[in-house]
């Protein structure tokens, strides 16, 4: 499909690690609760992303305090992309609709979905690291443009990954309904 798709699917981690990171997420494995678990996962990630956006706003304020008004258009653009990602995660229709049917999904397809869900959480970690780098750049007063550009690129990639997740779920639902 794409390089991003291949990377997400091939970087599949231990599913137990995914479950351990999200309180109450064990229901993801049970057919009757997959839709609820999907909603829980996305609500949890949306909350984490909202916290990262708030952190970016705090870093923006620090930049303003240092007199870096010229960087506000860049940080505003990044903030918009992160907010878009957060909103997409929070507002997407529950996935796995065909899973509630009598049709059984094969293990490979389920593992692919798990890898995309794990990628959603990994993006939160990567955003944290990028925000750390921006905070350090602000403190050192060096490399701020590059740190903002890194968060911007990561925000674009996260949105692309979410689009791929939606595409995989749509294709899976269509193939299970046949």
Secondary structure, 3 states (H helix, E strand, C coil): CCHHHHHHHHCCCCHHHHHHHCCCHHHHHCHHHHHHHHHHHHHHHHHHHHHHHHHHHHHHHHHHHCCCHHHHHHHHHHHHHHHHHHHHHHHCCCCCHHHHCCCCCCHHHHHHHHHHHHHHHHHHHHHHHHHHHHHHHHHHCCCHHHHHHHHHHHHHHHHHHHHHHHHHHHHHHHHHHC
